[in-house]
Amino acid sequence: MTWLMPALPLAGAAVLLLIGRRGDAWGHLLGCAMALGSFLVAGVAFLGMLGRAGGERVVHETLFSWVPVGALHVDFGLTLDQLSVCFALLITGVGSLIHIYSIGYMAHDADRRRFFGYLNLFLAAMLLLVLADNFLGLYVGWEGVGLASYLLIGFWYQKPSAAAAAKKAFIVNRVGDMGLALAMMLMFATFGSVGFIQVLGSASAAGESRNTAIGLALLLAACGKSAQVPLQSWLGDAMEGPTPVSALIHAATMVTAGVYLITRSGPIFEHAPYAQIAVVLVGAVTLLFGAIIGCAKDDIKKALAASTMSQIGYMVLAAGLGPAGYAVAIMHLLTHGFFKAGLFLGAGSVMHGMNEETDMRRYGGLRTVMPITFVTFGLGYLAIIGVPPFAGFYSKDKIIEVAFGHGGAGGFLLGSAALLGAGITAFYMTRVMLLTFFGARRWHENAHPHESPSVMTWPMMVLAVGSVGAGFALSFGGALQNWLEPVVGAHHGEMPVPAWGISVATVAVVLCGVGIAYRMYRGEVDEAAPQGSVLTVAARRDLYGDAFNEAVFMRPGQRLTRGLVLADDRAVDGLVNGVASTLGAVSGWVRHLQTGHVRSYALSMCAGAALVVAVLMAVRW
């Protein structure tokens, strides 16, 4: 039944996108039914796996022969193992809640049917990505996710900003996709296959240099999809899409793909220490990069987008630490799926009640008029900053422990970066809470905030429950680590300091971040206040990520393109045009010999005959 998981939402997308306006009245219901059906299949498969012994839990299904070309033979197959089922449950479970929420959020949109078709397509592509048993099948899902994100980010394509954001996301991700394509070419050249079993099982025999090349190419791919430095610039602009899209991208689908790719390809990175170091550095830089940006954003969705960049950085950092970090990276990914989806849906509820206003400086005091949104958003806030016993305390703190446990100066630096990121996270998320739900009411006259309808609040409540209890459930007795051990391996290293000491230090840093934010934002907020320090200005401009890309890549690329065009015009086209001009001139001269006058032809015949006679007489003499 594994194939039904991606097949159901794919069938829903096909119907909704092909049936036209006839499905407007019931299209949203079909979209939700397909998502829920896929979640039901994933749940049944998970229960079936629980009923089998550890070595018998993997389910492999070959659907048909896909690429039988010479030495390359690839079957279209799916594999459901302990790792992929975690992603399948997250994608379909959280995705279904977002579908249900979208019924209310998109209730007055004339193209709601098309929106649900795109959501179904997104789920189908992401499920194929995590269920494929080879890198080529993963690549198809990878590209499908990119297409679906382009369609959803630019859903309101009549807005120039939305159309530009969709194009930006698509182009930046194409850079990363080239990394995955290059990695597959290297895999085939090295192993003669792109299947997981063949490639990952033979990684130890490939040599460090080849594994390093493949690992760096995979890291480039992960940076694109998961918005990691240096390919992070698209994520903030992606907020131009409807808010349920943001929740789906950030919590259950697109940005988690890079973490899955690195974790699934673990044996390659374990035999490529330099590529592994690159993964760790990218994660550490990105978690601080995103946290700093989040401190200066006034747009509630963009603040949460920066938060996602930072939290995915934590996951990438953990995945780069090898078997010690794979399970905790996945744990944080799963807990993040609950509280980040809840935070985005809460932001959408606020926007719904505030006439789509996104500037937090124009909120304030909303806890009294939107109590359900306040409570559910607040629980997500406590989870993301890592307050015990909420979900983030168990997963993020574990990443900090593993980073410090890496040992040596490197471990101390990584742990310190992760610890600093936790403090900054507490600061900017407290800022979001204070500006949105507390303080004086700063609403404009046309704003009439109100609580969202139940079809929107019930998914938020379910996600809030996950924000509270998911961390404890996944960590109790090492449940998730034991579950994933057959796929990602086990790690039994020793911590340089007691785990409780790191937890105490982390909570203390978090409380400092909360206190600083409270002191700065408990009073009145002035929209016209100056932008602040140099760092604040830089953070408001995304730490000049776009400016860097423009200066280092875009402008030189434009100059290179103009140079190539000039060379093509002057050299290639010049040579071709020169030959054509020469032939044209010769033909024009020869054309004068064809006059159409009989006397001219007779004279030419006489001249020719005289020339022949002269030559013959010369030869005879």
C-alpha positions in Angstrom: 0.0 0.0 0.0 3.0 2.3 0.1 2.3 3.6 -3.4 -1.1 4.9 -2.2 0.6 7.6 -0.1 1.8 9.7 -3.0 -0.8 8.4 -5.4 -3.8 9.8 -3.5 -2.8 13.4 -3.4 -1.4 13.2 -6.9 -4.8 11.9 -8.1 -6.4 14.8 -6.2 -4.1 17.3 -7.8 -4.9 15.9 -11.3 -8.6 16.1 -10.8 -8.6 19.6 -9.2 -6.3 21.1 -11.8 -8.0 19.5 -14.9 -11.7 19.6 -14.1 -11.9 23.3 -14.3 -14.6 25.5 -12.7 -17.0 22.6 -12.3 -15.1 21.6 -9.2 -15.2 25.0 -7.5 -18.0 24.0 -5.1 -16.4 20.8 -3.8 -12.7 21.0 -4.8 -11.5 21.9 -1.3 -13.3 18.9 0.2 -11.6 16.6 -2.3 -8.2 18.1 -1.6 -8.7 17.5 2.2 -10.0 14.0 1.6 -6.9 13.0 -0.4 -4.5 14.4 2.2 -6.4 12.7 5.0 -6.5 9.4 3.0 -2.8 9.6 2.6 -2.3 10.2 6.3 -4.5 7.2 7.0 -2.4 5.0 4.8 0.8 6.3 6.5 -0.7 5.6 9.9 -1.7 2.0 8.9 1.8 1.4 7.5 3.4 2.7 10.7 1.2 0.5 12.9 2.1 -2.5 10.7 5.8 -1.7 11.2 5.3 -1.6 14.9 4.0 -5.1 14.8 7.1 -6.5 13.2 10.6 -7.1 14.5 13.3 -4.5 13.9 14.9 -6.3 11.0 11.6 -6.9 9.2 10.2 -3.4 9.3 11.5 -2.2 5.9 9.0 -2.5 3.1 10.3 -2.3 -0.4 8.0 -2.0 -3.4 9.1 -2.1 -7.1 6.3 -0.7 -9.3 7.9 -1.0 -12.8 11.1 -0.9 -14.8 11.9 2.8 -15.3 15.3 3.4 -17.0 16.7 0.2 -18.6 19.4 2.0 -20.7 22.7 0.3 -21.2 24.6 0.0 -17.9 22.1 2.2 -16.1 19.1 0.2 -14.9 16.7 2.0 -12.5 13.4 0.6 -11.3 10.7 2.9 -10.0 10.6 1.7 -6.5 9.5 2.9 -3.1 11.0 2.0 0.3 9.2 2.5 3.6 11.6 2.3 6.5 12.0 3.8 10.0 13.3 7.1 8.6 10.9 7.6 5.7 7.8 6.7 7.7 8.6 9.6 10.2 8.6 12.0 7.3 5.5 10.4 5.7 3.6 10.9 9.0 4.8 14.5 9.4 4.0 15.4 5.7 0.6 13.9 5.7 -0.4 14.7 9.3 0.6 18.3 9.4 -0.3 18.7 5.7 -3.8 17.5 6.4 -4.2 20.0 9.2 -3.0 22.8 6.9 -5.5 21.6 4.2 -8.4 21.9 6.7 -7.2 25.3 7.9 -7.1 26.5 4.3 -10.8 25.8 3.9 -11.5 28.8 6.2 -8.4 30.9 5.2 -9.1 30.7 1.5 -12.9 30.7 1.8 -13.4 33.9 -0.3 -10.7 33.2 -2.9 -12.2 32.6 -6.3 -9.4 30.2 -7.2 -9.6 28.0 -4.0 -10.0 24.8 -6.1 -6.7 25.5 -7.9 -5.0 26.3 -4.5 -6.0 22.9 -3.1 -4.8 21.2 -6.3 -1.4 22.8 -5.8 -1.4 21.8 -2.1 -2.1 18.2 -3.1 0.7 18.3 -5.7 3.0 19.5 -3.0 2.2 16.6 -0.7 2.6 14.1 -3.6 6.0 15.4 -4.6 7.3 15.5 -1.1 6.1 12.0 -0.4 7.8 10.7 -3.5 11.0 12.4 -2.4 11.1 10.6 1.0 9.7 7.3 -0.2 11.9 6.7 -3.3 14.4 3.9 -3.1 17.0 5.6 -5.3 18.4 9.1 -5.9 16.7 9.4 -9.4 13.3 8.9 -7.9 14.2 11.3 -5.1 15.2 13.8 -7.8 11.8 13.6 -9.4 10.2 14.4 -6.1 12.8 17.1 -5.5 11.9 18.8 -8.7 8.2 18.3 -8.1 8.5 20.1 -4.7 10.3 23.0 -6.5 7.5 23.2 -9.1 4.8 23.2 -6.4 6.5 25.8 -4.3 6.8 28.0 -7.4 3.1 27.7 -8.1 2.0 28.3 -4.5 4.4 31.2 -3.7 3.2 32.9 -6.9 -0.4 31.8 -6.4 -1.5 35.5 -6.3 0.5 36.1 -9.5 -1.4 39.4 -10.2 0.8 40.9 -7.5 4.2 41.8 -8.9 5.9 41.0 -5.6 4.4 37.5 -5.5 5.4 36.8 -9.1 8.9 38.0 -8.4 9.2 35.9 -5.2 8.1 32.8 -7.0 10.7 33.3 -9.8 13.4 34.0 -7.2 12.6 30.8 -5.3 12.6 28.8 -8.5 15.9 30.2 -9.8 17.8 29.9 -6.5 16.6 26.3 -6.1 17.8 25.5 -9.6 21.3 26.3 -8.4 20.9 23.7 -5.7 19.3 21.2 -8.0 22.4 21.3 -10.2 24.3 19.9 -7.1 21.9 17.0 -6.9 22.2 16.3 -10.6 26.0 16.4 -10.4 26.0 14.1 -7.4 23.9 11.5 -9.3 26.4 11.6 -12.2 29.3 11.1 -9.9 27.4 8.2 -8.2 26.8 6.5 -11.5 30.4 7.0 -12.6 31.7 5.6 -9.2 29.2 2.9 -8.3 27.4 2.2 -11.6 24.1 2.8 -9.9 22.0 5.5 -8.2 20.1 3.1 -5.8 20.4 3.8 -2.1 21.5 0.2 -1.3 24.2 0.1 -4.0 25.5 3.7 -3.4 25.4 3.9 0.4 26.5 0.3 0.8 29.6 0.8 -1.3 30.6 4.3 0.0 33.4 2.9 2.1 35.1 1.5 -1.0 34.8 4.7 -3.1 37.7 6.7 -1.6 37.7 9.9 0.3 38.1 12.3 -2.6 35.1 10.8 -4.6 32.9 10.8 -1.5 33.9 14.3 -0.7 32.9 15.5 -4.2 29.6 13.7 -4.0 29.0 15.0 -0.4 29.7 18.6 -1.4 27.3 18.3 -4.4 24.6 16.9 -2.1 25.3 19.8 0.4 24.8 22.3 -2.4 21.4 20.7 -3.1 20.4 20.7 0.5 21.4 24.4 0.8 19.0 25.3 -2.0 15.9 23.4 -0.7 16.5 24.1 3.0 17.4 27.7 2.5 20.9 27.4 4.1 23.7 29.8 3.5 24.6 30.8 0.8 21.3 29.9 -0.9 19.0 31.3 1.8 17.8 34.4 0.0 14.6 33.1 -1.4 12.9 32.1 1.9 11.9 35.5 3.2 10.4 36.6 -0.1 8.4 33.3 -0.2 6.1 34.8 2.4 4.3 36.5 -0.6 2.2 33.3 -0.9 -0.9 32.6 1.2 -0.1 31.8 4.8 -1.0 28.1 4.6 1.7 27.8 1.9 4.2 29.2 4.3 3.2 26.7 7.0 3.4 23.8 4.6 6.8 24.9 3.2 8.4 25.6 6.6 6.9 22.8 8.7 6.2 19.7 6.6 7.7 19.8 3.1 10.2 21.8 1.2 12.8 23.1 3.7 12.9 19.7 5.5 14.1 18.0 2.3 17.7 19.0 2.7 17.8 17.5 6.2 16.4 14.3 4.8 18.9 14.2 2.0 21.9 14.6 4.3 20.6 12.1 6.8 19.7 9.5 4.1 23.2 10.0 2.5 24.9 9.6 5.9 27.4 6.9 4.8 28.8 9.2 2.1 29.5 12.0 4.5 30.9 9.6 7.1 33.6 8.7 4.6 34.2 12.3 3.6 35.3 14.3 6.7 35.8 17.5 4.8 32.3 17.4 3.4 31.0 16.6 6.9 32.9 19.7 8.2 31.3 21.8 5.5 27.8 20.6 6.5 28.5 21.5 10.2 29.8 24.9 9.3 26.8 25.7 7.0 24.4 24.7 9.8 26.2 26.7 12.4 26.5 29.8 10.3 22.9 29.6 9.1 21.4 29.1 12.6 23.0 32.4 13.7 22.4 34.1 10.4 18.6 33.4 10.5 18.3 34.3 14.2 20.0 37.7 13.7 17.7 38.5 10.8 14.6 37.5 12.9 15.5 40.1 15.5 14.9 43.0 13.1 11.8 41.9 11.1 8.6 43.8 11.7 6.6 41.6 9.3 5.3 38.7 11.4 5.6 36.1 8.6 9.1 37.2 7.7 10.2 37.0 11.4 8.9 33.4 11.4 10.6 32.7 8.1 14.0 33.8 9.5 13.2 31.5 12.5 12.8 28.6 10.1 16.1 29.3 8.5 17.7 29.2 11.9 16.0 26.1 13.1 16.8 24.2 10.0 20.4 25.3 10.6 20.2 23.5 13.9 19.1 20.3 12.1 21.8 20.6 9.5 24.4 21.1 12.2 23.3 18.0 14.0 23.1 15.9 10.8 26.7 17.0 10.0 27.9 15.4 13.3 27.2 11.9 11.9 25.6 9.1 13.9 25.8 11.2 17.0 23.4 13.8 15.5 21.2 12.1 12.9 18.4 11.0 15.4 18.4 14.4 17.2 18.3 16.2 13.9 15.2 14.2 12.9 13.7 14.7 16.4 14.0 18.5 16.1 12.6 18.3 12.6 9.5 16.5 13.9 8.9 18.8 16.9 9.6 21.8 14.6 6.9 20.6 12.3 4.3 21.0 15.1 5.3 24.3 16.6 6.3 26.0 13.4 3.1 25.0 11.6 1.2 26.2 14.6 3.1 29.5 14.7 2.4 30.2 11.0 -1.2 29.2 11.2 -1.5 31.5 14.2 0.1 34.3 12.2 -2.4 33.6 9.5 -5.2 33.8 12.0 -3.9 37.2 13.2 -3.7 38.4 9.6 -7.2 37.1 9.0 -8.5 39.2 11.8 -6.5 42.3 11.0 -7.4 42.7 7.3 -4.2 40.9 6.1 -2.0 43.4 8.0 1.5 41.8 8.6 3.3 44.6 10.4 3.6 43.7 14.1 4.0 47.4 15.0 0.3 47.8 14.1 -0.9 45.0 16.3 -0.8 45.0 20.1 -3.3 43.8 22.7 -4.7 41.0 20.5 -4.8 38.4 23.3 -8.1 39.7 24.6 -9.9 39.6 21.2 -8.3 36.5 19.8 -7.9 34.2 22.9 -7.6 30.9 21.0 -5.0 32.2 18.7 -3.1 33.7 21.6 -3.0 30.5 23.6 -2.1 28.2 20.6 0.5 30.7 19.3 1.9 31.1 22.8 2.4 27.3 23.2 4.3 27.3 20.0 6.4 30.2 21.2 7.3 28.3 24.4 8.1 25.3 22.4 10.4 27.0 19.9 12.4 28.9 22.5 12.9 25.6 24.4 11.2 26.2 27.7 10.8 22.9 29.6 8.7 20.8 29.3 7.7 21.9 25.8 8.8 20.1 22.6 11.7 22.3 21.7 13.4 21.8 25.1 13.9 18.1 24.3 15.0 18.4 20.7 17.0 21.7 20.5 18.7 21.1 23.8 19.8 17.7 22.6 21.4 19.3 19.6 23.3 21.7 21.8 24.4 18.7 23.9 25.6 16.8 20.9 27.4 19.8 19.6 29.3 20.3 22.8 29.9 16.5 22.9 31.7 16.7 19.6 34.9 17.3 21.6 37.8 19.6 21.5 37.9 23.3 20.4 35.6 22.5 17.5 32.9 21.1 19.8 33.2 24.0 22.1 32.7 26.5 19.2 29.8 24.6 17.8 28.1 24.2 21.1 28.6 27.9 21.9 27.1 28.9 18.5 24.1 26.7 19.2 23.7 28.0 22.7 24.0 31.6 21.5 21.4 30.8 18.8 19.0 29.6 21.5 19.3 33.0 23.4 18.7 35.0 20.2 15.7 32.8 19.4 14.2 33.6 22.8 14.8 37.3 22.1 13.2 37.6 18.7 10.3 35.2 19.5 9.5 37.1 22.7 9.6 40.3 20.6 7.0 38.8 18.3 4.8 37.8 21.2 5.0 41.2 22.9 4.4 43.2 19.7 1.4 41.0 18.7 -0.5 40.1 21.8 0.6 42.5 24.5 0.9 46.2 25.0 -1.3 49.0 23.8 -3.7 48.5 20.8 -2.0 50.0 17.8 -4.7 49.0 15.3 -5.6 51.2 12.3 -9.2 52.4 12.1 -10.2 49.9 9.4 -9.0 46.9 11.5 -11.6 45.0 13.5 -9.7 42.0 14.9 -11.8 38.9 15.8 -11.2 35.3 16.4 -11.0 33.0 13.4 -13.7 30.4 12.6 -13.5 26.9 14.1 -12.3 25.3 10.8 -9.1 27.4 11.3 -8.7 27.2 15.1 -9.1 23.4 15.5 -6.0 22.6 13.4 -4.1 25.2 15.5 -5.3 23.4 18.7 -4.1 20.1 17.5 -0.7 21.5 16.6 -0.5 23.2 20.0 -0.9 19.8 21.6 2.0 18.5 19.5 4.0 21.6 20.5 3.5 20.6 24.2 4.0 16.9 24.1 5.8 15.8 21.0 9.3 16.3 22.5 8.6 14.2 25.5 6.9 11.4 23.5 9.8 11.2 21.1 12.6 11.3 23.7 11.0 9.1 26.4 13.2 6.1 26.9 15.2 7.1 23.7 12.1 6.1 21.6 13.0 7.9 18.4 16.7 7.1 18.6 15.9 3.4 19.1 13.4 3.5 16.3 15.9 5.1 13.8 18.9 3.1 14.9 18.6 0.5 12.1 18.7 3.2 9.5 21.0 5.9 10.9 23.2 3.9 13.3 23.8 4.3 16.9 26.2 6.5 18.9 27.4 5.8 22.4 29.9 8.6 23.0 30.5 10.3 26.3 29.6 13.9 27.1 32.5 16.1 28.3 30.1 17.7 30.8 26.8 16.4 32.4 23.8 16.8 30.2 21.9 18.4 33.0 24.5 21.1 33.2 24.1 22.0 29.5 20.3 22.0 30.0 20.6 24.4 32.9 22.9 26.7 30.9 20.6 26.6 27.9 17.5 27.5 30.0 19.5 30.3 31.7 20.5 31.8 28.2 16.9 31.5 27.0 15.6 33.4 30.1 18.2 36.1 29.4 16.9 36.4 25.9 13.3 36.7 27.1 14.3 39.2 29.7 16.1 41.5 27.3 13.2 41.4 24.9 10.8 42.2 27.6 12.8 45.1 28.8 13.0 46.5 25.2 9.5 45.9 24.0 7.2 46.1 27.0 6.4 49.8 26.4 5.1 51.8 23.5 6.2 51.1 19.9 7.1 53.9 17.6 6.6 53.1 13.9 8.6 56.1 12.9 11.6 55.3 15.2 15.0 55.2 13.5 16.2 51.8 12.3 18.9 51.6 14.9 22.5 50.3 14.9 24.5 49.1 12.0 23.7 45.5 12.8 20.0 46.3 13.0 20.1 47.9 9.6 22.0 44.9 8.2 19.5 42.5 9.7 16.6 44.4 8.2 18.3 43.9 4.9 18.8 40.2 5.5 22.5 40.7 6.3 22.9 41.9 2.7 22.4 38.4 1.3 20.7 39.7 -1.8 23.4 42.4 -2.2 26.1 39.8 -1.9 24.5 37.6 -4.5 24.0 40.5 -6.8 27.6 41.8 -6.5 29.3 38.4 -6.6 27.1 36.3 -8.9 24.5 38.3 -10.8 26.5 41.4 -12.0 29.6 39.4 -13.0 27.2 36.9 -14.6 25.5 39.6 -16.6 28.9 41.0 -17.7 30.0 37.5 -18.7 26.8 36.9 -20.6 27.2 40.3 -22.4 30.8 39.3 -23.3 29.7 35.9 -24.6 27.0 37.6 -26.7 29.5 40.1 -28.1 32.0 37.3 -28.9 29.2 35.4 -30.6 28.2 38.4 -32.6 31.7 39.4 -33.6 33.5 36.1 -33.9 31.0 33.2 -34.6 28.3 35.3 -36.3 31.1 37.5 -37.9 32.7 34.5 -39.5 29.5 33.0 -40.7 28.3 36.4 -42.0 31.6 37.0 -43.6 31.5 33.8 -45.6 27.9 34.6 -46.6 28.9 38.1 -47.7 31.8 36.8 -49.8 29.6 34.3 -51.5 27.0 37.0 -52.1 29.6 39.3 -53.7 31.0 36.6 -55.9 27.5 35.5 -57.0 26.6 39.2 -57.7 29.6 39.5 -60.0 28.9 36.2 -61.7 25.3 37.2 -62.2 26.4 39.9 -64.6 27.5 37.2 -67.1 23.9 36.2 -67.5 22.5 39.1 -69.6 19.7 37.4 -71.5 20.9 38.9 -74.9 21.5 36.4 -77.7 24.3 38.5 -79.2 26.2 38.4 -75.9 25.9 34.6 -75.7 27.0 34.3 -79.4 30.0 36.5 -78.7 30.9 34.4 -75.7 30.7 31.2 -77.8 32.9 32.7 -80.4 35.4 33.8 -77.8 35.4 30.4 -76.2 35.8 28.6 -79.5 38.7 30.9 -80.5 40.3 30.2 -77.1 40.0 26.5 -77.6 41.5 26.7 -81.1 44.4 28.8 -79.8 45.2 26.3 -77.1 45.1 23.4 -79.4 47.4 25.1 -81.9 49.8 26.1 -79.1 50.0 22.5 -77.9 50.5 21.2 -81.5 53.4 23.7 -82.2 
